[in-house]
Amino acid sequence: MDQSTETVYQLTDFGKQYLDKRHAVRSLDRAMFEGRSRDLADLGMRLQAESTASPYDPRTIDIKGPGDFSTARLLRDALRHHERGDVDGALLVCHEAQRLSPAYHESWRVEAFIQAGQRDVAAARAAYERAFELAPDSSTLNYLYGTFLVGEAVDPTLGLEMLQKAAILAEIPPVVVNEIAWAHIQLQDFEAAVTAASHSITLKPDRYDGLVAMTTGIRAGVYSVRRRVEGGELDSAVECMSPQLTWWNRGVLKCSWVSQPIVLFN
């Protein structure tokens, strides 16, 4: 069977009876095939649960249905190779997955993640672009591709657009809004960064995402004030500080878990 084509067969009860009579399968072979089928179904269910629990983790494989199970298993193996430091092996498995399911965007997205880890920005972007062609409306793909474009300073403007699209396509989680705030900082739109970070706080983030939002928002505020001071706009700088302090106080009140210093500059 050609591995580039994925086909799912479904038999009626009559068809099963006919095959059992005319083309009987040995009991041992039947047990082996049924066991493999159950194992694959169990794996698929676990991967679907992971996808629901942590969809924005780049190591999570996005699964839409049973047709993705076989390829998703290969991609999980690719990620394991990568975690062990076997990059060549990981990429070989990705390419096998791409041949098996060329229309499955995760086959390309996982390669992009691995290539980005190797700092091969060009190869990572090419793989992300192929994945995006296949699934332009995937909120997680828009988030991961947008984060890559911003984080690697490849194309922060396009990255911001993708992050904003991810926020529109799905119920907005704080992790996406935090990345939008960071993209605004990269583009030196500090006021927009403060607004995004403030919005993230209203979404009741967990401790980690809340600290990221607070750090990003205060950092953007400091940058905004510093730019005004350096430009001789002292009155404007003073005016800018007041809402920043108000935002900080409100953020601390909403996030009572803030109990450690927030680092504004590395």
Salt bridges, closest charged atoms under 4 A:
ASP20 OD1 - ARG30 NH2 3.10
ASP29 OD2 - ARG26 NE 3.07
ASP62 OD2 - LYS64 NZ 3.22
ASP62 OD2 - HIS105 NE2 3.68
ASP86 OD2 - HIS81 ND1 3.16
GLU106 OE1 - HIS105 NE2 3.78
GLU106 OE1 - ARG109 NE 2.92
GLU111 OE2 - HIS95 NE2 3.86
GLU129 OE2 - ARG125 NE 3.40
GLU133 OE1 - ARG130 NH1 3.29
ASP137 OD1 - LYS165 NZ 3.65
GLU152 OE1 - ARG119 NH2 3.13
ASP155 OD2 - ARG125 NH2 3.88
GLU191 OE1 - ARG227 NH2 4.00
GLU191 OE2 - ARG228 NH1 2.96
